[in-house]
Amino acid sequence: MEQFDIAIIGAGPAGMVAAIEASKANFSVVVFDEQTNPGGQIFRSIETTPVNDKTILGPDYWDGLNLAQEFRASNADARFQSSVWDINNDKVITYTQNNVTKTVQYKTLILATGAMERAVPFPGWELPGVMTVGAGQILLKNAGLIGKNLVLAGSGPLLDVLALQYTKAGYKPLAIVDMTPRKNYLKAIKYITGALIGWRYIVKGLKLKWDLKMMGVKRFSFCHNLSAQGNDKLSAISFSQGNKTTRLEVDHLMTHFGVIPNINLTRALDIKTYWDKDQLCHRPVLIDSFLSTRKDTYIVGDAVGIFGVKSAQINARIVISHIVKNQASLKKFTKLSKQDKAIRPFLEELFRPNLNDLLDIPDDTLICRCESVRLGEIKEAITVGAKSLNEIKTFTRCGMGPCQGRQCGNSTTLLTALSNQLPNEQVEYFKTRSPAIPVTFSDIADTE
Amino acid sequence: MSFIKLTNQEKIKILVNNVEHSVSSNQSVAAALLELGISHSGNAMREDRKIGPFCMMGVCHACKISVAGDQNQRACMIPIKAGMKISTGDYNGTV
């Protein structure tokens, strides 16, 4: 079997920096990623994007090109279109690439599996034509595709980022339906100290809002009760502002309710996770310098919790400094990490979706998109005694489909807590096992 | 549902449900189908309901299609290639 000193799962900003630094330190490094190219989601298609006009995707995106080039030039063995679905206690990684299953062995493992958008169910969100804002970004980066007659809805800076990219490309979205609650602005003020340390982020955010206003992008603020309508595909949306309901005919709706760590592989490796009350999601428990509760296994980047692209890279440097036991650089990067993260409590408070309100939805709203489980069925399961996500899964099949709970896990946690009047952290998450990504028997049969 | 193509890419021929289409290269299969105006990739499990791409990053599995008879492909994760034989509507949620 092939042997490597360090195996890295994910070639986003954290994975790339970890690979570059580990290679510099003369370790043999293997990197797995499901995509065809490095970059992760934030720098998706950075090497291949057809969008050559650099003003459209902006300097923050193009920053990724240097990193990808440095990664390509490193000695790390990068394996793309590779889905890692098992890692055992003998440090053997099993992955499938082009329908063939292979194994490698490592000494130290770094998970850089990134984040995904929080799926928040609302009536009609299953209609083709409804996508996430992240999906809209990927379509733009990967393919230069722009959704006609688009409304962006939800909360968080990504809505504004995509609206600006569209506008710069010459296609204004119809509107931004901003669902950030009014009270968040007041609550965020108590974290102003952190905001002052991270003032550059604030300036950037305010400039974004100002630019959109100047460009005439319509914004509906403090909205709630979002729903999508259509037969077989999206044709209209409606939402409320106070007591006033607005209906818009649209071709596309892209929603965003924040980002959460992708924890399936983490949990399949029996790494402990906990419910973070501030980020409203499950996060891995870290012991020291991003070392997890599993032997010789580090976790970096947004797979740890949502701290953004800069922190992801700083944290990857902390991990490599820890592995090579370089105390001076460990100290330096830990300080930098603290500075970059200072803004987070402010941003978290400001953009935190009011999930309890958002989940106050009709019983026929789809919760589990894979197995077609609606809210009413989940409530029934809770009525007869389901208190954990596994019990809900047993009763309803919620979370049993191919996405393995990635789309329903977060909302079902909150719904279960709400109905049982339990704190979120007392709701046990799905038991996640290998394969951490669905693989076919024929792929497993084709094992090298 | 309609998308505007901002960019000019080399065109390639693909087969979707046995019909030949010309579509831009250098993008994912999911993007290519959306460029062609094909928003339905499959059918939901346990319900008579059409589904289509949602997350574009490989986590939601709603864009699964068949490529050359292989039923279990996430359209957002594979690059489009000339001569690809794609069929939509095969996927019914089973793994």
HADDOCK unambig.tbl for C-alpha pairs under 7 A between the chains (distance, minus, plus):
assign (segid A and resid 35 and name CA) (segid B and resid 77 and name CA) 6.25 0.50 0.50
assign (segid A and resid 50 and name CA) (segid B and resid 7 and name CA) 6.15 0.50 0.50
assign (segid A and resid 51 and name CA) (segid B and resid 7 and name CA) 6.34 0.50 0.50
assign (segid A and resid 127 and name CA) (segid B and resid 51 and name CA) 6.74 0.50 0.50
assign (segid A and resid 128 and name CA) (segid B and resid 39 and name CA) 6.22 0.50 0.50
assign (segid A and resid 128 and name CA) (segid B and resid 40 and name CA) 6.69 0.50 0.50
assign (segid A and resid 128 and name CA) (segid B and resid 51 and name CA) 5.71 0.50 0.50
assign (segid A and resid 128 and name CA) (segid B and resid 52 and name CA) 4.85 0.50 0.50
assign (segid A and resid 128 and name CA) (segid B and resid 53 and name CA) 6.99 0.50 0.50
assign (segid A and resid 129 and name CA) (segid B and resid 1 and name CA) 6.33 0.50 0.50
assign (segid A and resid 130 and name CA) (segid B and resid 54 and name CA) 6.72 0.50 0.50
assign (segid A and resid 131 and name CA) (segid B and resid 54 and name CA) 4.40 0.50 0.50
assign (segid A and resid 131 and name CA) (segid B and resid 55 and name CA) 6.26 0.50 0.50
assign (segid A and resid 132 and name CA) (segid B and resid 54 and name CA) 6.26 0.50 0.50
assign (segid A and resid 132 and name CA) (segid B and resid 55 and name CA) 5.74 0.50 0.50
assign (segid A and resid 134 and name CA) (segid B and resid 55 and name CA) 6.85 0.50 0.50
assign (segid A and resid 135 and name CA) (segid B and resid 54 and name CA) 6.71 0.50 0.50
assign (segid A and resid 135 and name CA) (segid B and resid 55 and name CA) 4.92 0.50 0.50
assign (segid A and resid 135 and name CA) (segid B and resid 56 and name CA) 4.87 0.50 0.50
assign (segid A and resid 138 and name CA) (segid B and resid 56 and name CA) 6.69 0.50 0.50
assign (segid A and resid 139 and name CA) (segid B and resid 31 and name CA) 6.43 0.50 0.50
assign (segid A and resid 142 and name CA) (segid B and resid 27 and name CA) 5.76 0.50 0.50
assign (segid A and resid 143 and name CA) (segid B and resid 27 and name CA) 5.13 0.50 0.50
assign (segid A and resid 143 and name CA) (segid B and resid 31 and name CA) 6.40 0.50 0.50
assign (segid A and resid 144 and name CA) (segid B and resid 5 and name CA) 5.87 0.50 0.50
assign (segid A and resid 144 and name CA) (segid B and resid 6 and name CA) 5.22 0.50 0.50
assign (segid A and resid 144 and name CA) (segid B and resid 7 and name CA) 5.71 0.50 0.50
assign (segid A and resid 145 and name CA) (segid B and resid 3 and name CA) 5.95 0.50 0.50
assign (segid A and resid 145 and name CA) (segid B and resid 4 and name CA) 5.64 0.50 0.50
assign (segid A and resid 145 and name CA) (segid B and resid 5 and name CA) 4.88 0.50 0.50
assign (segid A and resid 145 and name CA) (segid B and resid 6 and name CA) 6.14 0.50 0.50
assign (segid A and resid 146 and name CA) (segid B and resid 3 and name CA) 5.34 0.50 0.50
assign (segid A and resid 146 and name CA) (segid B and resid 4 and name CA) 5.01 0.50 0.50
assign (segid A and resid 146 and name CA) (segid B and resid 5 and name CA) 6.48 0.50 0.50
assign (segid A and resid 147 and name CA) (segid B and resid 2 and name CA) 6.41 0.50 0.50
assign (segid A and resid 147 and name CA) (segid B and resid 3 and name CA) 4.64 0.50 0.50
assign (segid A and resid 147 and name CA) (segid B and resid 4 and name CA) 6.40 0.50 0.50
assign (segid A and resid 148 and name CA) (segid B and resid 2 and name CA) 5.97 0.50 0.50
assign (segid A and resid 148 and name CA) (segid B and resid 3 and name CA) 5.68 0.50 0.50
assign (segid A and resid 148 and name CA) (segid B and resid 4 and name CA) 6.66 0.50 0.50
assign (segid A and resid 232 and name CA) (segid B and resid 50 and name CA) 6.03 0.50 0.50
assign (segid A and resid 251 and name CA) (segid B and resid 1 and name CA) 5.06 0.50 0.50
assign (segid A and resid 251 and name CA) (segid B and resid 2 and name CA) 6.93 0.50 0.50
assign (segid A and resid 252 and name CA) (segid B and resid 1 and name CA) 6.78 0.50 0.50
assign (segid A and resid 370 and name CA) (segid B and resid 44 and name CA) 6.87 0.50 0.50
assign (segid A and resid 370 and name CA) (segid B and resid 45 and name CA) 6.54 0.50 0.50
assign (segid A and resid 370 and name CA) (segid B and resid 93 and name CA) 6.49 0.50 0.50
assign (segid A and resid 371 and name CA) (segid B and resid 45 and name CA) 5.55 0.50 0.50
assign (segid A and resid 371 and name CA) (segid B and resid 46 and name CA) 6.70 0.50 0.50
assign (segid A and resid 372 and name CA) (segid B and resid 45 and name CA) 6.28 0.50 0.50
assign (segid A and resid 372 and name CA) (segid B and resid 46 and name CA) 6.31 0.50 0.50
assign (segid A and resid 372 and name CA) (segid B and resid 47 and name CA) 6.66 0.50 0.50
assign (segid A and resid 402 and name CA) (segid B and resid 61 and name CA) 6.37 0.50 0.50
assign (segid A and resid 402 and name CA) (segid B and resid 95 and name CA) 6.24 0.50 0.50
assign (segid A and resid 403 and name CA) (segid B and resid 59 and name CA) 6.02 0.50 0.50
assign (segid A and resid 403 and name CA) (segid B and resid 60 and name CA) 5.17 0.50 0.50
assign (segid A and resid 403 and name CA) (segid B and resid 61 and name CA) 5.75 0.50 0.50
assign (segid A and resid 406 and name CA) (segid B and resid 59 and name CA) 6.64 0.50 0.50
assign (segid A and resid 406 and name CA) (segid B and resid 60 and name CA) 6.99 0.50 0.50
assign (segid A and resid 407 and name CA) (segid B and resid 60 and name CA) 6.34 0.50 0.50
assign (segid A and resid 438 and name CA) (segid B and resid 95 and name CA) 6.75 0.50 0.50
